[in-house]
Amino acid sequence: MIRLFVGLVIGMSALGTSALAADPIEIGIGYLRRTSVKPTLSLVEQPAANDGVAGARLAIEDNNTTGKFLNQHFTLEELRLKEGDDAAAAAVTLADRNIAFIIADLPADALLKAADAIRDRGAVLFNAGAIDDRLREEDCRANVIHVAPTRSMLADGLAQYLVWKQWKRWLMVVGSHEEDKLYAEALRRAASRFGARIVQERVFEDTGGARRTDSGVTLIQRQMPVFTQQAPAYDILAAADESEVFASYLPYRTWDPRPVAGSAGLVPKSWDAAQDQWGAVQMQNRFLKLNSRRMTALDMQAWTAARMIGEAASRVNSGDRRTLLDFLKGKDFSVAAFKGQRLTLRPWNLQLRQPIFLVDGRMVVSVSPQEGFLHQVSELDTLGVDQPETKCKLH
């Protein structure tokens, strides 16, 4: 009997050693991004050269921590696109290296071209940067999973809080660039949806002058009050300025003493360096130690994308791309992202459901969806385009 027991122990030990000795399942993740970064008006908010990809690298570490126990190994391959480089060709290059999952920080049109170029190769893009609603609506693709929130989700998150505060009369200032107009449209939709009213709209024309001059503070201090005077009675100024031309100059400079929200003041984001709830401090500290800077929304979106892949791989214990994708799109998938609840995919357009943080540059003021905004499926679906409204037809 003793010999039989010893034999069983030796046999099990041999099996365990054999399993440990087996080559790990390799899961490659690509990262596709532009080399150039858009400067901001504020010198203290200039994006780092590794903005976004730093979050993905941290997630690869997290994936490999779990992967050690499941005999899985994750790698990240980054491709940087210079001005004029073809995003579609770069995506094909990654797909041809047997990389099935590619995190992309690309403008909308480049993202669509890349998605179409790799569709027949069985590869999937994780949109970490583009917030355009059309990518989830009339221009949706079955091989693009959206981790970045949409403009409508951001606008709805802001609007819910403003309405909850009973700040329902908005003076809206819109920039003259196309992305400013898209954000303004999202704010109009949000106001109408939640019971706010835009009392007046004004356009701030970008004349192309220097953003910073020696006399800039004096000029701004004189111009902004004049620009915002003689407005109808309003509770808050909503700024739509994605192009970073004027919004940061509005707080404390308006003619009437009113708060500012939107592109400055109270800003809706998917993440902020001030987020310290739900275990986020540990995450923020790890990122700071690795990168000597704070974690941005783009970093968090890229981290979430890479973690979604790692979570799927751990749940199905496989590196097969079809198996992973089926699980990601299935009803059992969710991912934890230090946002107070597990995040899931909207099946009708592959948009990640997520709360929206409302931040003032130093603190998280609130988190939407706000209390009282109910939904029959998920309160997170009160943010952005809901299923009955969608124009997306995945195929």
GUBA-534522 format. One line per field, with one value per residue (C-alpha): residue number from 0; residue in three letters; x, y, z. Coordinates in nm, 2 decimals, m for minus. Example, Ala and Ser with C-alpha at 12.3 -4.5 7.8 and 13.67 -1.06 7.14 Angstrom:
seq (0 1)
type (ALA SER)
east (1.23 1.37)
north (m0.45 m0.11)
up (0.78 0.71)
end
This chain:
seq (0 1 2 3 4 5 6 7 8 9 10 11 12 13 14 15 16 17 18 19 20 21 22 23 24 25 26 27 28 29 30 31 32 33 34 35 36 37 38 39 40 41 42 43 44 45 46 47 48 49 50 51 52 53 54 55 56 57 58 59 60 61 62 63 64 65 66 67 68 69 70 71 72 73 74 75 76 77 78 79 80 81 82 83 84 85 86 87 88 89 90 91 92 93 94 95 96 97 98 99 100 101 102 103 104 105 106 107 108 109 110 111 112 113 114 115 116 117 118 119 120 121 122 123 124 125 126 127 128 129 130 131 132 133 134 135 136 137 138 139 140 141 142 143 144 145 146 147 148 149 150 151 152 153 154 155 156 157 158 159 160 161 162 163 164 165 166 167 168 169 170 171 172 173 174 175 176 177 178 179 180 181 182 183 184 185 186 187 188 189 190 191 192 193 194 195 196 197 198 199 200 201 202 203 204 205 206 207 208 209 210 211 212 213 214 215 216 217 218 219 220 221 222 223 224 225 226 227 228 229 230 231 232 233 234 235 236 237 238 239 240 241 242 243 244 245 246 247 248 249 250 251 252 253 254 255 256 257 258 259 260 261 262 263 264 265 266 267 268 269 270 271 272 273 274 275 276 277 278 279 280 281 282 283 284 285 286 287 288 289 290 291 292 293 294 295 296 297 298 299 300 301 302 303 304 305 306 307 308 309 310 311 312 313 314 315 316 317 318 319 320 321 322 323 324 325 326 327 328 329 330 331 332 333 334 335 336 337 338 339 340 341 342 343 344 345 346 347 348 349 350 351 352 353 354 355 356 357 358 359 360 361 362 363 364 365 366 367 368 369 370 371 372 373 374 375 376 377 378 379 380 381 382 383 384 385 386 387 388 389 390 391 392 393 394)
type (MET ILE ARG LEU PHE VAL GLY LEU VAL ILE GLY MET SER ALA LEU GLY THR SER ALA LEU ALA ALA ASP PRO ILE GLU ILE GLY ILE GLY TYR LEU ARG ARG THR SER VAL LYS PRO THR LEU SER LEU VAL GLU GLN PRO ALA ALA ASN ASP GLY VAL ALA GLY ALA ARG LEU ALA ILE GLU ASP ASN ASN THR THR GLY LYS PHE LEU ASN GLN HIS PHE THR LEU GLU GLU LEU ARG LEU LYS GLU GLY ASP ASP ALA ALA ALA ALA ALA VAL THR LEU ALA ASP ARG ASN ILE ALA PHE ILE ILE ALA ASP LEU PRO ALA ASP ALA LEU LEU LYS ALA ALA ASP ALA ILE ARG ASP ARG GLY ALA VAL LEU PHE ASN ALA GLY ALA ILE ASP ASP ARG LEU ARG GLU GLU ASP CYS ARG ALA ASN VAL ILE HIS VAL ALA PRO THR ARG SER MET LEU ALA ASP GLY LEU ALA GLN TYR LEU VAL TRP LYS GLN TRP LYS ARG TRP LEU MET VAL VAL GLY SER HIS GLU GLU ASP LYS LEU TYR ALA GLU ALA LEU ARG ARG ALA ALA SER ARG PHE GLY ALA ARG ILE VAL GLN GLU ARG VAL PHE GLU ASP THR GLY GLY ALA ARG ARG THR ASP SER GLY VAL THR LEU ILE GLN ARG GLN MET PRO VAL PHE THR GLN GLN ALA PRO ALA TYR ASP ILE LEU ALA ALA ALA ASP GLU SER GLU VAL PHE ALA SER TYR LEU PRO TYR ARG THR TRP ASP PRO ARG PRO VAL ALA GLY SER ALA GLY LEU VAL PRO LYS SER TRP ASP ALA ALA GLN ASP GLN TRP GLY ALA VAL GLN MET GLN ASN ARG PHE LEU LYS LEU ASN SER ARG ARG MET THR ALA LEU ASP MET GLN ALA TRP THR ALA ALA ARG MET ILE GLY GLU ALA ALA SER ARG VAL ASN SER GLY ASP ARG ARG THR LEU LEU ASP PHE LEU LYS GLY LYS ASP PHE SER VAL ALA ALA PHE LYS GLY GLN ARG LEU THR LEU ARG PRO TRP ASN LEU GLN LEU ARG GLN PRO ILE PHE LEU VAL ASP GLY ARG MET VAL VAL SER VAL SER PRO GLN GLU GLY PHE LEU HIS GLN VAL SER GLU LEU ASP THR LEU GLY VAL ASP GLN PRO GLU THR LYS CYS LYS LEU HIS)
east (0.00 0.29 0.46 0.13 0.10 0.46 0.41 0.11 0.30 0.59 0.35 0.16 0.49 0.61 0.29 0.32 0.68 0.59 0.31 0.54 0.81 0.57 0.61 0.37 0.08 0.21 m0.05 0.08 m0.08 m0.01 m0.01 m0.07 m0.03 0.07 0.42 0.30 0.09 m0.14 m0.01 m0.25 m0.29 m0.17 0.21 0.14 m0.09 0.14 0.10 0.40 0.57 0.44 0.09 m0.14 0.12 0.25 m0.09 m0.08 0.27 0.14 m0.15 0.10 0.27 m0.07 m0.16 0.17 0.13 m0.19 m0.04 0.23 m0.03 m0.20 0.11 0.03 0.27 0.17 0.39 0.33 0.46 0.44 0.43 0.45 0.32 0.49 0.31 0.19 0.24 m0.04 m0.23 m0.39 m0.05 0.08 m0.21 m0.16 0.21 0.11 m0.16 0.08 0.31 0.02 m0.09 m0.47 m0.54 m0.42 m0.48 m0.52 m0.49 m0.58 m0.81 m1.15 m1.08 m0.74 m0.90 m1.17 m0.91 m0.70 m1.00 m1.11 m0.75 m0.72 m1.08 m1.00 m0.70 m0.91 m0.75 m0.94 m0.88 m0.93 m1.01 m0.84 m0.84 m1.12 m1.43 m1.64 m1.99 m2.00 m1.75 m2.01 m2.30 m2.32 m1.95 m1.93 m1.72 m1.75 m1.38 m1.35 m1.40 m1.43 m1.27 m1.26 m1.60 m1.79 m1.85 m2.22 m2.12 m1.90 m2.16 m2.44 m2.22 m2.17 m2.53 m2.67 m2.46 m2.56 m2.93 m2.89 m2.75 m3.04 m2.80 m3.03 m2.97 m2.65 m2.47 m2.27 m1.95 m1.84 m1.50 m1.47 m1.31 m1.50 m1.43 m1.56 m1.88 m1.92 m1.88 m2.13 m2.38 m2.33 m2.39 m2.71 m2.83 m2.75 m2.93 m3.24 m3.23 m3.20 m3.41 m3.15 m3.18 m2.92 m3.02 m2.77 m2.48 m2.17 m1.89 m1.52 m1.34 m0.98 m0.79 m0.47 m0.28 0.00 m0.14 0.12 0.27 0.43 0.11 m0.12 m0.25 m0.35 m0.52 m0.71 m0.82 m0.97 m1.11 m1.29 m1.52 m1.62 m1.68 m1.91 m2.10 m2.47 m2.57 m2.92 m2.95 m2.76 m2.64 m2.33 m2.11 m2.06 m1.75 m1.70 m1.33 m1.17 m0.92 m0.77 m0.80 m0.99 m1.18 m0.89 m0.91 m1.27 m1.28 m1.27 m1.27 m1.64 m1.84 m2.09 m1.97 m2.06 m1.89 m1.75 m1.79 m1.72 m1.37 m1.26 m1.36 m1.57 m1.45 m1.60 m1.33 m1.29 m1.01 m0.82 m0.50 m0.71 m0.92 m0.85 m1.16 m1.22 m0.86 m0.73 m0.46 m0.26 m0.30 m0.20 0.11 0.23 0.19 0.37 0.66 0.71 0.66 0.75 0.42 0.05 m0.19 m0.40 m0.74 m0.56 m0.32 m0.62 m0.81 m0.50 m0.46 m0.82 m0.79 m0.49 m0.66 m0.97 m0.76 m0.58 m0.91 m1.06 m0.75 m0.76 m1.13 m1.13 m0.77 m0.68 m0.49 m0.70 m0.81 m1.16 m1.22 m1.10 m1.31 m1.63 m1.58 m1.52 m1.84 m2.04 m2.27 m2.02 m1.74 m1.66 m1.35 m1.26 m1.11 m1.11 m1.44 m1.67 m1.83 m1.73 m1.74 m1.92 m1.96 m2.27 m2.35 m2.51 m2.20 m1.91 m1.87 m1.74 m1.99 m1.82 m1.88 m1.77 m1.56 m1.63 m1.30 m1.18 m0.81 m0.74 m1.03 m1.30 m1.61 m1.86 m1.91 m2.19 m2.44 m2.60 m2.85 m3.20 m3.11 m3.25 m3.24 m3.41 m3.08 m2.79 m2.77 m2.45 m2.66 m2.80 m2.47 m2.44 m2.65 m2.88 m2.98 m3.32 m3.14 m2.85 m2.77 m2.50 m2.54 m2.26 m2.15)
north (0.00 0.23 0.16 0.23 0.57 0.66 0.56 0.79 1.08 1.04 1.01 1.33 1.51 1.41 1.53 1.86 1.90 1.82 2.09 2.35 2.26 2.30 2.61 2.88 2.99 3.31 3.59 3.89 4.23 4.51 4.88 5.12 5.50 5.82 5.96 6.32 6.43 6.74 7.00 7.15 7.51 7.43 7.36 7.13 6.90 6.84 6.47 6.25 6.07 5.73 5.85 5.55 5.28 5.32 5.19 4.90 4.80 4.80 4.58 4.34 4.30 4.24 3.98 3.80 3.79 3.58 3.41 3.25 3.03 2.94 2.89 3.20 3.47 3.81 4.05 4.40 4.51 4.88 5.04 5.42 5.60 5.91 6.19 6.04 5.67 5.43 5.30 5.02 4.89 4.91 4.71 4.45 4.42 4.34 4.10 3.92 3.86 3.66 3.94 3.90 4.18 4.54 4.83 5.14 5.51 5.65 5.92 5.79 5.76 5.59 5.35 5.25 5.19 4.98 4.77 4.70 4.61 4.33 4.20 3.90 3.82 3.76 4.04 4.28 4.64 4.78 5.15 5.32 5.68 5.78 5.91 5.97 5.83 5.74 5.46 5.29 5.39 5.42 5.34 5.05 4.74 4.39 4.37 4.69 4.69 5.04 5.10 5.48 5.64 5.83 6.20 6.13 5.92 6.21 6.47 6.26 6.20 6.58 6.66 6.42 6.59 6.94 6.85 6.68 7.01 7.19 7.39 7.35 7.68 7.66 7.92 7.73 7.85 7.64 7.64 7.67 7.34 7.02 6.83 7.12 7.11 6.74 6.79 7.07 6.84 6.58 6.85 6.96 6.61 6.56 6.88 6.77 6.42 6.51 6.83 7.11 7.41 7.59 7.96 8.08 7.96 8.16 8.07 8.13 8.16 8.04 8.32 8.12 8.36 8.26 8.08 8.22 8.57 8.80 9.00 8.70 8.72 9.09 9.03 8.72 8.90 9.17 8.96 8.68 8.90 9.10 8.78 8.64 8.95 9.04 8.67 8.56 8.44 8.11 7.87 7.73 7.80 7.48 7.50 7.28 7.31 6.98 7.17 7.34 7.70 7.89 7.69 7.68 8.06 8.08 7.98 8.29 8.52 8.52 8.84 8.68 8.48 8.14 7.79 7.65 7.29 7.07 7.13 7.32 7.36 7.05 6.81 6.46 6.19 5.81 5.84 6.10 6.11 6.22 5.90 5.73 5.51 5.14 5.04 5.29 5.43 5.11 5.12 5.49 5.44 5.14 5.35 5.65 5.43 5.29 5.61 5.90 6.07 6.04 5.81 5.98 5.88 5.74 5.54 5.39 5.31 5.13 4.95 4.84 4.71 4.50 4.37 4.28 4.04 3.91 3.86 3.67 3.45 3.36 3.29 3.05 2.93 2.96 3.17 3.09 3.41 3.29 3.15 3.47 3.69 3.49 3.52 3.90 3.94 3.70 3.77 3.62 3.87 4.16 4.34 4.52 4.86 5.05 5.22 5.09 4.82 4.56 4.68 4.49 4.53 4.66 4.37 4.60 4.81 4.66 4.98 4.92 5.03 5.25 5.53 5.88 6.08 6.45 6.62 6.97 6.92 6.84 6.61 6.38 6.59 6.32 6.00 5.94 5.78 5.99 5.86 5.86 5.81 5.46 5.20 4.87 4.69 4.88 5.24 5.27 5.26 5.60 5.73 5.75 5.60 5.32 5.01 5.14 5.44 5.27 5.29 5.02 4.69 4.47 4.23)
up (0.00 0.09 m0.24 m0.43 m0.25 m0.32 m0.69 m0.71 m0.56 m0.79 m1.09 m1.00 m0.94 m1.28 m1.44 m1.26 m1.37 m1.73 m1.72 m1.58 m1.84 m2.13 m2.34 m2.23 m2.46 m2.63 m2.67 m2.86 m2.84 m3.08 m3.01 m3.30 m3.25 m3.40 m3.30 m3.28 m2.99 m2.98 m2.74 m2.47 m2.37 m2.02 m1.98 m1.68 m1.89 m2.19 m2.30 m2.25 m2.54 m2.40 m2.33 m2.37 m2.44 m2.08 m1.96 m2.20 m2.07 m1.71 m1.81 m1.98 m1.64 m1.48 m1.74 m1.70 m1.32 m1.37 m1.67 m1.47 m1.30 m1.63 m1.84 m2.05 m2.16 m2.30 m2.51 m2.65 m2.99 m3.05 m3.39 m3.41 m3.72 m3.84 m4.03 m4.36 m4.26 m4.36 m4.06 m4.26 m4.38 m4.02 m3.89 m4.16 m4.06 m3.71 m3.82 m4.04 m3.74 m3.59 m3.36 m3.34 m3.10 m3.17 m2.94 m3.16 m3.07 m3.41 m3.55 m3.67 m4.05 m3.99 m3.75 m4.00 m4.27 m4.04 m3.93 m4.29 m4.39 m4.12 m4.12 m4.35 m4.13 m3.82 m3.62 m3.39 m3.30 m2.96 m3.00 m2.71 m2.83 m3.08 m2.91 m3.23 m3.20 m3.57 m3.51 m3.29 m3.51 m3.88 m3.93 m3.68 m3.75 m3.61 m3.56 m3.35 m2.98 m2.83 m2.49 m2.52 m2.43 m2.69 m2.70 m2.62 m2.31 m2.19 m2.25 m2.09 m1.78 m1.75 m1.82 m1.56 m1.29 m1.40 m1.40 m1.06 m0.93 m1.09 m1.32 m1.61 m1.80 m2.01 m2.21 m2.47 m2.63 m2.93 m3.11 m3.48 m3.56 m3.66 m3.34 m3.14 m3.34 m3.28 m2.90 m2.91 m3.08 m2.81 m2.55 m2.72 m2.73 m2.36 m2.26 m2.45 m2.32 m1.95 m1.93 m1.95 m2.18 m2.38 m2.35 m2.61 m2.82 m2.91 m3.15 m3.06 m3.39 m3.40 m3.57 m3.57 m3.34 m3.10 m2.80 m2.56 m2.58 m2.32 m2.32 m2.32 m1.96 m2.00 m2.33 m2.21 m1.89 m2.10 m2.38 m2.20 m1.99 m2.30 m2.50 m2.23 m2.14 m2.21 m2.20 m2.11 m1.75 m1.72 m1.45 m1.61 m1.92 m2.13 m2.34 m2.65 m2.74 m2.82 m3.03 m2.72 m2.84 m2.57 m2.30 m2.05 m2.05 m1.94 m1.57 m1.34 m1.64 m1.74 m1.72 m1.48 m1.18 m1.32 m1.32 m1.64 m1.76 m2.07 m2.21 m1.90 m1.54 m1.46 m1.73 m1.80 m1.84 m1.84 m1.59 m1.39 m1.19 m0.89 m0.89 m0.55 m0.49 m0.54 m0.50 m0.75 m0.53 m0.56 m0.94 m0.95 m0.73 m0.95 m1.26 m1.10 m0.99 m1.34 m1.54 m1.31 m1.41 m1.34 m1.53 m1.80 m1.94 m2.25 m2.03 m1.85 m2.18 m2.31 m1.98 m1.99 m2.35 m2.26 m1.94 m2.13 m2.34 m2.04 m1.85 m2.14 m2.17 m1.80 m1.81 m2.11 m2.04 m2.41 m2.65 m2.95 m3.11 m3.20 m2.85 m2.69 m2.92 m2.87 m2.49 m2.51 m2.71 m2.49 m2.20 m1.94 m2.00 m1.76 m1.65 m1.33 m1.38 m1.05 m1.13 m0.87 m1.09 m1.34 m1.70 m1.99 m2.36 m2.53 m2.77 m3.03 m3.10 m2.90 m2.68 m2.33 m2.07 m1.81 m1.55 m1.64 m1.39 m1.35 m1.25 m1.18 m1.23 m0.86 m0.75 m0.87 m0.81 m0.90 m1.10 m1.35 m1.40 m1.12 m0.87 m1.00 m1.37 m1.42 m1.70 m1.75 m1.84 m1.69 m1.55 m1.75 m2.06 m1.96 m2.09 m2.47 m2.75 m2.62 m2.81 m2.93 m3.08 m3.24 m3.61 m3.59 m3.78 m3.71 m3.98)
end
